[in-house]
Amino acid sequence: MYKRSTEGWFKHIDFIILDELALQLAYIMAYWIRQRSFLPYDSSSYRSLAIVLILMDLLAAAIFNTMHNVLKRGYFKEFTQTLKHALIVFTGGIIFIFSTQTAESFSRIVLYLTFGFHLVIGYAARLLLKKYLVNRGQHRGEKETMLVVLNVDSADAMIDRLTKSQLDGYQIVGVVLDRPERNEIRGIPVVTRLEDAANYICREWIDSVYIDCTMETPGVKELMAACREMAVPVHYHIPGIGVDGSKQFAEKLGGTTVLTTTANYATLTDVFAKRALDIFGGLVGSLFALIIIAIVGPKIKKASPGPILYQSERIGQNGKKFKMSKIRSMYLDADARKAELMEQNRVKDGMMFKIEFDPRVIGNELLPDGTKKTGIGEFIRKTSLDEFPQFFNVLKGEMSLVGTRPPTPDEWEKYEFHHRARLACKPGITGMWQVSGRSEITDFEEVVRLDTEYINNWSLGLDLKILLKTVGAVFAHKGAM
């Protein structure tokens, strides 16, 4: 019977359990050094902290994906990931202590020592477990044998791809070609003809079959039917689907089994965690937005009579249109004057609109002597105060805290295929390109590259990293425009 590989963080449950044990051992050692007692669980305060540390250890693996590719990591990579894991747990403990206002009940030395011991013991434990698993696999010869059925025209490329991807647990023992023109592929023997492959599988040690030929290739359907009859697992790769950089997975859709390919995907846990972060951040940000509106609103109306908030139509996820809210920093005729200022646009091809000194901003004025006079509009843009009403959009689910910059309809009309990739996720108040230079980036292709990089490598940890960088960029007034 075929055993399907476990996906996600649960795949490495053995390493997670081992790290939980290392953490508790570190906690006991730290408590003994400070309190001269082996039982930190006797104290209700330290017992509560122990539970928090356990939960944070699980969260580090589940949300921050610290166990990803643990079996393939080298010594330095393993150390950096163990350090990251230990820091997350340590930070969770600190937050718990100060949030519950019970700092006086704990020894800071215990927490610091726990972090240090957890890093050392956890790192050593991971190395030992990896060494044990490798030695056990080599001793038992646990790799399953695989026969690959390939198109002769792409056989070399497919063998290179399969071997370079490090087929965990599999060993390619033979090749079958759709046309018998070669005797070996990259040193692997061509063992039989396609029409005789079923008989070969029946008589030889073959654990599974990998097929990269189309169903129209003569003999493929018959081979798959024979494998089904023999209960031999078949991995059928749909030619043309396995594009480098994309992710594929099988799923049920309308009662049929399909292979889905996408730039990236999120699990239900990922979606829930990101939305929970958006709701929390949206509530806090909306409260600040109301306070800011109350303070700067009268100044805006005095300098430029009209509404305090400005709503512009934007293009959201996958082309869905929505109204994005901002504190109005421009005169009411700003959109009408955009065309006459297009020659000053700093962004190539007009894919975005950024100019050095925008006369449409409230209070901006170029004096006869060349001096640039600014006012309330430039102030709220420089301090990014105009962005705060977007937290209302976040609460409504139209935007996220972190994502890609939502284009205007006229920008969207100019998009080419690769630009459309920016719309694969919800637009965000901040994002990869903003923290990499914000308005200082004038090449739209660089914006697209950064946004695509964000989508392809998305994780909750990356969102938190971008949010922290955004706070620093805003306080430094870096690149705001």
C-alpha positions as CSV (number, residue, x, y, z in Angstrom):
1,M,0.0,0.0,0.0
2,Y,1.3,3.4,-0.9
3,K,2.1,5.7,2.0
4,R,1.5,9.4,1.0
5,S,4.1,11.8,2.3
6,T,2.9,14.1,5.1
7,E,2.6,17.7,4.0
8,G,3.3,20.9,6.0
9,W,4.8,21.4,9.4
10,F,3.3,18.1,10.8
11,K,5.6,16.2,8.4
12,H,8.4,16.7,10.9
13,I,6.5,15.8,14.1
14,D,9.4,13.8,15.4
15,F,11.7,16.9,15.3
16,I,8.9,19.0,16.9
17,I,8.5,16.5,19.8
18,L,12.2,16.3,20.2
19,D,12.4,20.1,20.4
20,E,9.6,20.2,23.0
21,L,11.6,17.8,25.1
22,A,14.8,19.9,24.7
23,L,12.8,23.0,25.7
24,Q,11.5,21.4,28.9
25,L,14.9,20.0,29.8
26,A,16.4,23.5,29.2
27,Y,13.6,25.0,31.4
28,I,14.3,22.5,34.2
29,M,18.0,23.1,34.1
30,A,17.6,26.9,34.2
31,Y,15.2,26.6,37.1
32,W,17.6,24.4,39.0
33,I,20.5,26.7,38.5
34,R,18.5,29.7,39.8
35,Q,16.2,28.2,42.4
36,R,18.1,25.0,43.3
37,S,15.0,22.9,42.6
38,F,14.2,20.4,39.8
39,L,10.5,21.1,39.8
40,P,9.5,24.4,38.3
41,Y,6.0,22.9,37.8
42,D,5.3,23.1,41.5
43,S,4.9,26.8,41.2
44,S,1.7,28.0,39.5
45,S,3.5,30.9,37.9
46,Y,6.3,28.8,36.4
47,R,3.8,26.1,35.5
48,S,1.8,28.7,33.4
49,L,5.0,29.9,31.8
50,A,5.9,26.3,30.9
51,I,2.6,25.9,29.1
52,V,3.1,29.1,27.2
53,L,6.6,28.0,26.1
54,I,5.2,24.7,24.9
55,L,2.5,26.5,22.8
56,M,5.1,29.0,21.5
57,D,7.3,26.1,20.4
58,L,4.4,24.6,18.5
59,L,3.6,28.0,16.9
60,A,7.2,28.4,15.8
61,A,7.0,25.2,13.9
62,A,3.4,25.6,12.6
63,I,3.3,29.3,11.6
64,F,6.9,30.3,11.2
65,N,7.8,27.0,9.5
66,T,11.1,26.5,11.3
67,M,11.2,22.8,10.5
68,H,11.0,23.3,6.7
69,N,13.6,21.1,4.9
70,V,15.1,20.2,8.3
71,L,16.6,17.0,6.9
72,K,18.4,18.9,4.0
73,R,19.9,21.7,6.1
74,G,23.6,22.0,6.7
75,Y,25.3,22.8,10.0
76,F,25.2,26.6,9.7
77,K,21.6,26.7,8.2
78,E,20.5,24.4,11.0
79,F,22.0,26.7,13.6
80,T,20.3,29.8,12.2
81,Q,17.0,28.1,12.1
82,T,17.4,26.8,15.6
83,L,18.3,30.3,16.8
84,K,15.2,31.7,15.1
85,H,13.1,29.0,16.7
86,A,14.5,29.6,20.2
87,L,14.1,33.4,19.8
88,I,10.4,33.0,18.9
89,V,9.8,30.9,22.0
90,F,11.8,33.3,24.1
91,T,9.9,36.3,22.8
92,G,6.6,34.6,23.5
93,G,7.7,34.0,27.1
94,I,8.6,37.7,27.4
95,I,5.3,38.9,26.0
96,F,3.4,36.6,28.3
97,I,5.2,37.8,31.4
98,F,4.7,41.5,30.6
99,S,1.1,41.1,29.3
100,T,0.0,39.4,32.5
101,Q,1.9,42.0,34.6
102,T,3.5,39.2,36.6
103,A,7.2,40.0,35.9
104,E,7.8,40.2,39.7
105,S,6.9,36.5,40.0
106,F,9.6,35.3,37.7
107,S,13.4,35.3,37.6
108,R,14.7,36.8,34.4
109,I,17.8,34.6,34.8
110,V,15.6,31.5,34.4
111,L,14.2,32.8,31.1
112,Y,17.6,33.9,29.8
113,L,19.1,30.5,30.8
114,T,16.2,28.7,29.2
115,F,16.8,30.4,25.9
116,G,20.5,29.6,26.0
117,F,20.0,26.0,27.0
118,H,17.2,25.6,24.5
119,L,19.4,26.8,21.7
120,V,22.3,24.5,22.5
121,I,20.3,21.4,23.4
122,G,17.9,21.9,20.6
123,Y,20.7,22.3,18.0
124,A,22.5,19.2,19.3
125,A,19.3,17.1,19.4
126,R,18.4,18.0,15.8
127,L,21.9,17.1,14.5
128,L,21.8,13.7,16.4
129,L,18.3,12.8,15.2
130,K,19.2,13.7,11.6
131,K,22.4,11.6,11.8
132,Y,20.4,8.7,13.3
133,L,17.7,8.9,10.5
134,V,20.4,9.0,7.8
135,N,22.3,6.0,9.3
136,R,19.1,4.0,9.8
137,G,18.0,4.6,6.2
138,Q,21.5,3.6,4.8
139,H,21.5,0.5,7.0
140,R,18.1,-0.7,6.1
141,G,18.3,0.3,2.4
142,E,14.9,2.0,2.8
143,K,14.8,3.8,-0.5
144,E,12.0,2.6,-2.7
145,T,12.7,1.6,-6.3
146,M,11.1,3.7,-9.0
147,L,10.7,3.0,-12.7
148,V,10.4,6.1,-14.9
149,V,8.5,6.2,-18.2
150,L,9.7,9.2,-20.3
151,N,9.4,10.8,-23.7
152,V,12.8,10.3,-25.5
153,D,12.9,13.9,-26.5
154,S,12.8,15.2,-22.9
155,A,14.3,12.3,-21.1
156,D,17.7,13.9,-20.3
157,A,16.0,17.0,-18.9
158,M,13.5,15.0,-16.8
159,I,16.2,12.8,-15.3
160,D,18.2,15.8,-14.4
161,R,15.2,17.4,-12.9
162,L,14.2,14.4,-10.9
163,T,17.7,13.7,-9.6
164,K,18.5,17.3,-8.7
165,S,15.2,17.6,-6.8
166,Q,16.5,14.9,-4.4
167,L,13.8,12.3,-4.6
168,D,13.5,11.5,-0.9
169,G,13.1,7.8,-0.3
170,Y,13.3,6.9,-4.0
171,Q,15.9,5.3,-6.2
172,I,15.5,5.3,-10.0
173,V,16.4,1.8,-11.1
174,G,15.4,1.9,-14.7
175,V,14.0,4.0,-17.6
176,V,11.3,3.1,-20.2
177,L,11.2,5.3,-23.3
178,D,8.2,5.9,-25.7
179,R,10.6,5.1,-28.5
180,P,13.5,2.6,-28.1
181,E,16.2,4.8,-29.5
182,R,18.7,4.8,-26.6
183,N,20.2,2.3,-24.1
184,E,20.7,4.6,-21.2
185,I,19.8,8.1,-19.9
186,R,22.3,9.9,-17.7
187,G,23.8,6.5,-16.7
188,I,20.5,4.9,-15.8
189,P,19.7,1.9,-18.0
190,V,16.7,1.7,-20.4
191,V,15.4,-1.6,-19.1
192,T,12.5,-2.4,-21.5
193,R,10.1,-1.2,-24.2
194,L,6.9,0.7,-23.3
195,E,4.7,-2.2,-24.6
196,D,6.6,-4.7,-22.3
197,A,6.8,-2.4,-19.2
198,A,3.9,-4.0,-17.5
199,N,5.5,-7.5,-17.7
200,Y,8.8,-6.0,-16.5
201,I,7.1,-4.5,-13.4
202,C,5.3,-7.7,-12.7
203,R,8.6,-9.7,-12.6
204,E,11.0,-7.1,-11.0
205,W,11.3,-5.2,-7.7
206,I,9.5,-2.0,-8.6
207,D,7.8,-0.1,-5.8
208,S,6.3,2.7,-7.9
209,V,6.2,4.1,-11.5
210,Y,6.7,7.7,-12.6
211,I,5.1,8.6,-16.0
212,D,6.0,11.7,-18.0
213,C,4.4,10.8,-21.3
214,T,1.0,12.1,-22.5
215,M,-2.1,9.8,-22.4
216,E,-2.1,9.9,-26.2
217,T,1.3,8.1,-26.3
218,P,0.5,4.5,-27.4
219,G,0.8,2.1,-24.5
220,V,0.5,4.7,-21.6
221,K,-3.1,4.0,-20.9
222,E,-2.6,0.3,-21.0
223,L,0.4,0.6,-18.7
224,M,-1.5,2.7,-16.2
225,A,-4.4,0.1,-16.3
226,A,-2.0,-2.7,-15.7
227,C,-0.3,-0.9,-12.8
228,R,-3.8,-0.3,-11.3
229,E,-4.5,-4.0,-11.6
230,M,-1.2,-4.9,-10.0
231,A,-1.8,-2.3,-7.2
232,V,1.5,-0.5,-8.2
233,P,1.4,3.2,-7.3
234,V,1.7,5.5,-10.4
235,H,2.9,9.1,-10.2
236,Y,1.6,10.7,-13.4
237,H,3.2,14.0,-14.3
238,I,1.1,16.0,-16.7
239,P,3.6,17.3,-19.3
240,G,3.7,21.1,-19.4
241,I,2.3,21.6,-15.9
242,G,5.4,21.3,-13.9
243,V,6.6,24.9,-14.5
244,D,9.7,25.8,-12.5
245,G,8.8,28.2,-9.6
246,S,5.1,27.1,-9.5
247,K,3.5,24.8,-6.9
248,Q,1.3,21.8,-7.8
249,F,-1.0,19.6,-5.8
250,A,-3.9,17.3,-6.5
251,E,-7.4,18.0,-5.3
252,K,-11.0,17.2,-5.8
253,L,-13.0,19.6,-7.9
254,G,-16.6,19.0,-9.0
255,G,-16.2,15.3,-8.3
256,T,-13.1,15.1,-10.5
257,T,-9.4,14.8,-9.5
258,V,-7.3,17.6,-10.9
259,L,-3.8,18.8,-10.7
260,T,-3.7,22.4,-9.6
261,T,-0.7,24.6,-10.4
262,T,-0.2,28.0,-8.8
263,A,2.5,30.5,-7.9
264,N,1.9,29.8,-4.2
265,Y,-0.9,28.6,-1.9
266,A,-2.0,29.0,1.7
267,T,-3.5,26.4,4.0
268,L,-6.6,27.0,6.0
269,T,-4.4,27.6,9.0
270,D,-2.4,30.2,7.0
271,V,-5.5,32.0,5.8
272,F,-7.0,32.1,9.4
273,A,-3.7,33.4,10.9
274,K,-3.3,36.1,8.3
275,R,-7.0,37.2,8.6
276,A,-6.7,37.2,12.4
277,L,-3.6,39.4,12.1
278,D,-5.5,41.7,9.7
279,I,-8.5,42.0,12.0
280,F,-6.3,42.8,15.1
281,G,-4.2,45.3,13.1
282,G,-7.3,46.7,11.4
283,L,-9.0,47.4,14.7
284,V,-5.9,49.1,16.2
285,G,-5.2,51.0,13.0
286,S,-8.8,52.2,12.6
287,L,-8.8,53.6,16.2
288,F,-5.7,55.6,15.3
289,A,-7.3,56.7,12.0
290,L,-10.3,58.2,13.8
291,I,-8.0,60.1,16.1
292,I,-5.8,61.4,13.2
293,I,-9.0,62.4,11.3
294,A,-10.2,64.4,14.3
295,I,-6.9,66.2,14.5
296,V,-6.0,66.9,10.9
297,G,-9.5,67.0,9.5
298,P,-10.2,70.7,10.4
299,K,-6.9,71.8,9.0
300,I,-7.6,70.1,5.7
301,K,-11.0,71.6,5.3
302,K,-9.6,75.0,6.2
303,A,-6.8,74.8,3.5
304,S,-9.1,73.1,0.9
305,P,-12.8,73.0,1.5
306,G,-14.3,69.6,0.8
307,P,-14.4,66.1,2.2
308,I,-11.7,65.0,4.7
309,L,-11.6,61.4,3.3
310,Y,-10.8,60.7,-0.4
311,Q,-11.9,57.5,-2.0
312,S,-10.3,56.3,-5.2
313,E,-11.2,53.2,-7.3
314,R,-8.5,50.6,-7.1
315,I,-8.0,47.1,-8.5
316,G,-7.9,44.4,-5.8
317,Q,-7.2,40.7,-5.7
318,N,-7.6,39.1,-9.2
319,G,-9.1,42.2,-10.7
320,K,-11.9,42.9,-8.2
321,K,-12.6,46.6,-7.9
322,F,-13.0,48.4,-4.6
323,K,-12.9,51.9,-3.1
324,M,-9.7,52.6,-1.2
325,S,-10.0,55.3,1.6
326,K,-7.3,57.8,2.3
327,I,-7.1,61.1,4.2
328,R,-7.4,63.7,1.5
329,S,-4.0,65.3,0.9
330,M,-4.7,66.8,-2.5
331,Y,-7.0,69.5,-4.0
332,L,-10.3,68.3,-5.3
333,D,-9.2,68.7,-8.9
334,A,-6.2,66.4,-8.5
335,D,-7.4,63.6,-10.8
336,A,-8.3,66.1,-13.5
337,R,-4.8,67.6,-13.4
338,K,-3.0,64.2,-13.5
339,A,-2.8,64.2,-17.3
340,E,-1.1,67.6,-17.6
341,L,1.6,66.5,-15.1
342,M,2.3,63.1,-16.7
343,E,5.5,64.4,-18.4
344,Q,7.0,64.8,-14.9
345,N,6.2,61.2,-13.9
346,R,9.3,59.5,-12.4
347,V,8.0,56.0,-13.1
348,K,8.8,54.6,-16.5
349,D,6.0,53.8,-18.9
350,G,3.4,55.5,-16.7
351,M,2.6,52.3,-14.9
352,M,2.5,54.3,-11.6
353,F,2.4,58.0,-11.0
354,K,5.1,59.7,-8.8
355,I,6.5,63.2,-9.3
356,E,9.1,65.1,-7.4
357,F,7.1,68.1,-6.2
358,D,3.3,67.6,-6.8
359,P,1.4,70.9,-7.1
360,R,-1.9,69.1,-6.5
361,V,-0.9,68.4,-2.9
362,I,-2.7,70.8,-0.5
363,G,-0.4,73.7,0.4
364,N,2.3,72.9,-2.2
365,E,3.3,76.0,-4.1
366,L,6.3,76.9,-6.3
367,L,7.2,80.5,-5.4
368,P,8.5,83.0,-8.1
369,D,12.1,82.7,-6.6
370,G,12.0,78.9,-7.1
371,T,11.3,78.1,-3.4
372,K,9.0,75.2,-2.8
373,K,6.4,76.0,-0.2
374,T,4.6,73.1,1.5
375,G,1.5,72.8,3.8
376,I,-0.7,70.3,5.6
377,G,-1.0,68.0,2.5
378,E,2.7,67.4,2.3
379,F,3.0,66.9,6.1
380,I,0.4,64.1,6.2
381,R,1.9,62.4,3.1
382,K,5.5,62.7,4.5
383,T,4.3,61.1,7.8
384,S,2.1,58.6,6.0
385,L,-0.9,59.8,8.0
386,D,-3.0,59.7,4.8
387,E,-2.7,55.9,4.7
388,F,-4.5,55.2,8.0
389,P,-8.0,55.1,6.7
390,Q,-6.9,52.1,4.7
391,F,-7.3,50.1,7.9
392,F,-11.1,50.5,7.3
393,N,-10.5,48.6,4.0
394,V,-8.6,45.9,5.9
395,L,-11.4,45.4,8.3
396,K,-13.8,45.0,5.4
397,G,-11.6,42.3,3.9
398,E,-10.8,44.3,0.7
399,M,-7.1,44.8,1.8
400,S,-4.6,43.2,4.0
401,L,-1.9,44.7,6.3
402,V,0.7,43.4,4.0
403,G,0.3,42.8,0.3
404,T,0.9,44.5,-3.0
405,R,0.1,48.1,-3.9
406,P,-3.4,48.3,-5.5
407,P,-3.2,49.9,-9.0
408,T,-5.6,52.4,-10.4
409,P,-7.8,51.4,-13.3
410,D,-5.8,53.4,-15.8
411,E,-2.6,51.7,-14.6
412,W,-4.3,48.3,-14.7
413,E,-5.3,48.7,-18.4
414,K,-1.6,48.9,-19.3
415,Y,-0.7,45.6,-17.6
416,E,1.1,42.8,-19.4
417,F,0.8,39.2,-18.4
418,H,3.7,39.3,-15.8
419,H,2.3,42.5,-14.3
420,R,-1.0,40.7,-13.6
421,A,0.9,38.5,-11.1
422,R,0.8,41.4,-8.6
423,L,-3.0,40.9,-8.3
424,A,-2.6,37.3,-7.1
425,C,-3.0,38.4,-3.4
426,K,-5.0,41.0,-1.6
427,P,-3.5,44.5,-1.9
428,G,-1.8,45.7,1.3
429,I,-1.2,48.9,3.2
430,T,2.5,48.0,3.0
431,G,4.5,45.4,1.2
432,M,7.9,44.2,-0.1
433,W,8.5,47.1,-2.4
434,Q,7.5,49.7,0.1
435,V,10.1,48.5,2.7
436,S,12.7,48.2,-0.1
437,G,12.6,51.8,-1.0
438,R,9.0,52.9,-1.2
439,S,8.6,55.9,-3.6
440,E,12.4,56.0,-4.2
441,I,11.9,53.0,-6.6
442,T,11.0,54.5,-10.0
443,D,11.3,51.3,-12.1
444,F,7.9,49.6,-12.2
445,E,9.5,46.3,-13.3
446,E,11.5,46.4,-10.0
447,V,8.2,46.9,-8.2
448,V,6.7,43.9,-10.0
449,R,9.8,41.8,-9.2
450,L,9.5,42.6,-5.5
451,D,5.8,42.0,-5.3
452,T,6.2,38.7,-7.2
453,E,9.0,37.7,-4.8
454,Y,6.6,38.4,-1.9
455,I,3.8,36.3,-3.4
456,N,6.1,33.3,-4.2
457,N,7.7,33.3,-0.7
458,W,4.8,34.4,1.4
459,S,4.6,33.3,5.1
460,L,3.2,34.8,8.2
461,G,6.8,35.4,9.4
462,L,7.5,37.4,6.2
463,D,4.4,39.6,6.9
464,L,5.6,40.3,10.4
465,K,9.1,41.1,9.1
466,I,7.7,43.6,6.6
467,L,5.4,45.2,9.2
468,L,8.4,45.8,11.5
469,K,10.4,47.3,8.6
470,T,7.4,49.5,7.7
471,V,7.3,51.0,11.2
472,G,11.0,51.9,11.0
473,A,10.6,53.4,7.5
474,V,7.6,55.5,8.5
475,F,9.3,56.9,11.6
476,A,12.4,57.7,9.5
477,H,10.2,59.3,6.9
478,K,12.1,57.2,4.4
479,G,10.8,57.3,0.8
480,A,7.4,58.6,1.7
481,M,5.8,60.5,-1.1
